[in-house]
Amino acid sequence: MLNTLWLGFFVVAAVAGLAQWLVGGNAQVFAAMVESLFAMAKLSVEVMVLLFGTLTLWLGFLRIAEKAGIVDALARWLAPLFRRLMPEVPSGHPALGLMTLNFAANALGLDNAATPIGLKAMKALQELNPQPDTATNAQILFLVLNASSLTLLPVTIFMYRMQQGAADPTLVFLPILLATSASTLVGLLSVAVVQRLPLWSPVVLAYLLPVALGLGGFMALLTTLSATALAQLSSLLGNLTLFALIVLFVTVGAWRKVPVYEAFIDGAREGFDVAKSLLPYLVAMLCAVGVFRASGALGYVLDGIRWCVELVGADTRFVDALPTALVKPFSGSAARAMLIETMQTQGVDSFAALAAATVQGSTETTFYVLAVYFGAVGIQRARHAVGCALLAEFAGVVAAIGVCYWFFG
């Protein structure tokens, strides 16, 4: 899938470049394409410098949370819920703790760190699989929730915005929170309907109902605020939550007699290893996307979509954010490249860039997650996993665009 997508960027760019030269008489298009290649390669390194620090920092704090027992406590607290939603997974099974840690990494926006943990969880679930080539209900639910990727603190997106010069990198905190909540809710409900999960069970309701009511009340409060107040609140909550988590991890770690400095270094070392492996992928995708835009191909695609939107009389500002949404199901690195490229060409605080950042934080990459997670354990029959995950992703994109009109429109 990634081979086809990456090759497609260059092939379509070549065709578009030839069309601009032979039909439009623009002989400078090839110079622009080559210049874009080197500019994007340079940008990849600049982004990686900050990404090294971000992943190293947060995996260090996450390791403190592990050693302090915060993750285990969360797993024990969620165990009754998991027992109802994944009845085939025995209580106390290692998969429960690994899934909790994976969700915690996703919630912190550490998608690259969440992947190795998620693979361990999927392998643990595979040990319970009576048909190794067919996904179990538990594996499907885990994958769909992973693909919907409930992101409570999208630190990597904050990092990209900071790297591109955003005055307030956390401005998209609340929009992402609302959009990712919508995608996760749709993902959970779609799997529940297919698998006939007992969502009306008193235990499940005891977990989900307070969250739903709290989120509904919070949204009702937000409707009373002006756009300026919404942006200010998003900034305040983003920064406050970020620092509060750091203080929580460190203080609980110290109280539990965890050597917090050594634990942080241990986790940070892992973050460094994860980050350095991402540079080749970032260079590959950013360069391909840069050439795709410089050739005029991306402009043609967006102009076609914009024309269709204008036909129905709708606002077209969101169209420039669609490249991130269109490639997100296939490749996280391509979506990341599209997001960074949109920030550079449209302006980091433009409506398009804010919408693209919200889309990026709303869901994961469905086909990538499917290929990696199921491929790692040899599953060939995904059953209803793809349909449910794509439905969740679509809900996340629609919610992201709608929320951005609410907050920044």
N, C-alpha and C positions, 0 to 999 in steps of 0.2 A: 504493500500500500504506500509506504513512504517513498520507495524507489519510483513508483509511478507518479506520485505527486511531485517529487523533486524534479524528475526528468520533464514532467509536463510544464513546469514553470519555465524551463529553458527553451523547450521546443516552441511553446506558444509565444514566448518573448522573441524568438528568432523570426517567427512568421510575422508578428506584429511589427518588428523592426524593418523587415523587408517591405512590408506594406507601406510603412511611413516613408521609406526611401523611394520606392518605385512608383507609388501612387501619389503620395503627398509631397514628394520632392525634398524630404528632410534628410539630408545626407549626414547630419550631425547626430542622428539617433544612436549610431553605433559607438561614437565617442562618449555619449551620455551613459550608455549601457556599461562600457568598460570602466568609466569613472565611478559608476555606482557600485561595481564589483569591489573595487579597492576601498571605497568609502564605507561600505557595509562590513568589510573585513576588519577595518579599523574600529568601527563602532562595536563589533562583536567583542573585541578585546576590552574596550572601555566598559561595556556592560558586565563582562565577566569579572572585572576587578571588584566592582561593587557586589556582584553575586557571590564571590568568594567570601566576602565579609558577612553578608546576610545569612547565608546557609551555615557558615561556621558559627556565627553568633547564636542562631536559634536552635541548631542541633546541640550546641553546648548546654543551653538552658533546658532543652527537652531531656537531655541525659540526667540533669539534676532532678527533674520531675520524676523520671523513671526510678532513680535510686532512692528518692524520698518516699516512694510508694504512692504518689499521686495517681499514676496511671493504673496501678493495681486497685486502688480504692475506687477509681472510676469504673473499672471493669466489674468489681463486686457490686457497685451500685446499679450498673446496667444489666447485671446477670438475669434478674427476673424478666426484663423486657426481651432480652435475647432468647430466653427459654420459650417465650410465646411466639416470637417471630422466626426463630430457628429451632424448632422442637427436636430436630435430628442431631443437634450438637449437644453433647452431655454437659451438665453443669461442671464448671471447673476445667473444661478442656482448654489446652493452650491457645487454641484458635481464638477464643473470646478475648484474651488479653492482647493478642497480636492485632485483632481487628480494632480494639479500643485504641491502641497506640497508633494504628494507621489512621483512624478517624481523627485522632488528636493532631497528628502531623498535617492532615488535610485542613483541619479547622484553623491551624496556624498559617495556612497558605504555603506550607513547605511541600509542594507536590512532588518535587524530585526526591525529597527525603522519604515521603510517604510510600513511594513505589517499592523499594526493597522490603519495607516492613509489610506492605500489602502482599507481596509475593510469598513471604513466610506464612502469612495468614491463610492464603489460598492453598498452599501446600499442606498446612495443618488440616484444613477442611477436606482436602483430597484424601487424607488418611481415613475419613469416614465415608467415602464415596463407594457404594457397592458396584457402580458401573463407571469405571475410570474414564471412559471416553465421552460420558454424558454429564453435563453440569447438574449438580443437585440444586434443590430449592435454596439451601443456605448459601451456596456459592453464587447463585444468580442474585439473590438479595444483596449480598456483600458487594458484588461487582456493580450493580445498579446504584447503590448508595455511594460507591466509590466514584462512579462516573458522574453522578450528580454533584459530588464533592462539596458538602456543606462547609463553606469557608467563612469562619467567624473573624479571622484576622489575616487578611491577604497581604502578608508582609512583603512577598516578592513583587507584587504589583505596586505597593508603596515604593519599593526600591527602584523599579523601572521609572516611575514618575519622578522620583528624586533625581535619578541619573539624567533625566531629560530636562531638568531645571524647573520642576513644578514648585510654585510658591508654597503649596500645602499638599504634600504627597498623600495625606490621609483623607482628602476630600471625598473620595469614592467609597469610604468605609460603609456608610449606611446603604447606599444604592446596592453595593455588592452583597451586603447582609440580606437585604430583602429579595434580591434576585436569586441568590443561592438557596434561600429558604424555599422559594417557589419551586425550583428545580428538584430539590430534595423531597419536598412534599409530594410532587407529582410522581417522582420515581418510586417512592414508598407506596403510594396509593395504587399505582399501576401494577406493581408486583403483588401487592396484597389482594387485588381483585383476581389476578390470574391464579395465585397460589391459595386463595381463600383463607388468608391469614386472619386470625381473630382480633381485628382492630377494635371490636366492641367489647373485648375482654376488659374487666375492671382494672386488671394490672396494666394493660397497654394504655388504657385511657388515663390511668393515674400518671403515666409518663408523658403522654402526648398532649392531653387536654390542657394542662397548665402552660405548656410551651405555646400551643395554638392560641390560647386566650391572651397570654402575655404578648405574643407577637401581634395579635389583632388589636389589643389595647394600645400598643406602642404605635402601630400604624394609624390608629384613630387620632392619637396625640399629634403625630407628624402632619396630619391633614390640617391642623389648626395653625401651622407655622408657615411663614413666608419662605420664599426660595432662599433668601439671604440667611434666615434663621436655620433652615435645613442644612445649608452648607456649613454654618458655624457649629451646629450640633454634631454633624458627621465628623468634623475635624476634632472636636473635643472628645467625643467618645472613642474615636480611633486611637488617639494618642494616650488617653486615659487607660483604655483597655490594654494597650501594648505595654505600658509601664507597670500596670497593676499585675499583669501576669508574671513579669520579671520578678517583681517584689515577692509575689506569692511563691514562686518556685524556689527562690533563694532562701526566704525565711522558713518555709516548711522544711527545706533541705537541712538548714542549720539546726532547726528544732529536732529533727530526726537523727542528728549526729552524722550527717552525710558530709564527707570532705568536699564541700561545694566547688572549691577551686579545681581539685583533681578531677571531679566528675565533669565539670565544664570543659576542661582541656580534653578529656577523653571523647566527649561528644563533639567538640569542635574539630578534633582531628578527623572524625568521620565526615563532618560537614565539608572539610577541605577536600577529602577524597571524592566525595559526591560532586562537588562543584567543578573540580578540574576535569572530570570526565565529560562535562557538558559543552566545553568550548568547541570541539569539532562539529557538533550538531548545530550549535548556534551560528557558527560561521557558515555552514552549509545552507541553512535555511534563510538567514538574513541576506546572504549574497544572491540566492535564487529569487527572493522576494524583491530585492532591490533592482535586479535586472528586469523582472516582470513589470515593475512599475515604470522604469526608465524607458522601456520599449513602447509604452503606451497601452499595453495589453490590459493592465488593471483598469486604466481609465476607460477603455472601451466597455469592459464588463460593468463597471459602476454607472457609466452613462446609460447603458441599456436598462439596468435596474431602476435608475432614477427616472427614466422616461416612463416606465411602467407605473411607478409610484405617482408621478404627476398626472397620469391618465385618470386615476381614481381621486385626484384632488387632495392627496395626503402630503404632509410635510416631508421633505426629502433629506433633511439634515442627517438622519440616522444612516443613510446609504453609505457614507464614507466610513462608517464603523463596521459595515458588513463583511469586509475581507477577513477580519478576525473570526466572525461567527461562521463564515462559510468553510474555513479550513479547520476550525476547532474540533469537529468530530474525528478528523483524520490524523492530525498531528499537533501536539502541544508546542513543539518547537516552531512549527510554521505559524501557529496562532500567535505565539510570543513575538516572532519576527514581524508579523503583520501589525501587532499592537505597537511595537517600537517604531515601525516605519510610519504608522498613522500619526503617532506623537510628533515625529520629526517633520512630516510634511504638512500636517494640519495645525500643529501647535499643541503642546502638552495639555493645556487647559481648554482646548476647543471642545465643542459639543461632541464632535466625532471621536476625539481621543478619550474623553470621559466615558462615552458609551462603549467604546472598544475595551477600555479597562474594566468596565462593569461586566461586559460579556465574558471577558477572559476570566474573571473571578467567579462567574455564576455556575460553571460546570467544568468537568474534566473532558478529556479527549476519548470519546466513546470507543472508536475502533482501535485506538492504540491500547487503551486499558483492556479491551476484549482480547486483542492479539497477545499482549504480554502476559496478562494474568491467566487466561485459559491456556495459552500456548505453553506456559511454564510447567503446567501439570498434565499436558497432553489431552486436554478436553477438545473434542471435535464437534460435538453437538451442543450448541449454546442454548437451544430451546427458545424461551421467550426473553432472553437477556438483551438481545439487540433491540427489539421493539420497545421494551420498557426504558432502556437507557436513552434511546433516541428521543422518545417522548419527553423524558426529563430534560434532555438537552434543549429541545425546542422550547419547552416551557421556560427554561432559564434565559434563553436569548430574548424571547418576547417580553418577559418580565424585566430584563435588564434595560431594554429600549424604553419600555413604558415608564420605569422608575426614573430613568435619566431625563425624560421629558418633564416628569413631576419635579425633580430636584433642580435641573439646570435649564429647563425649557423656558 
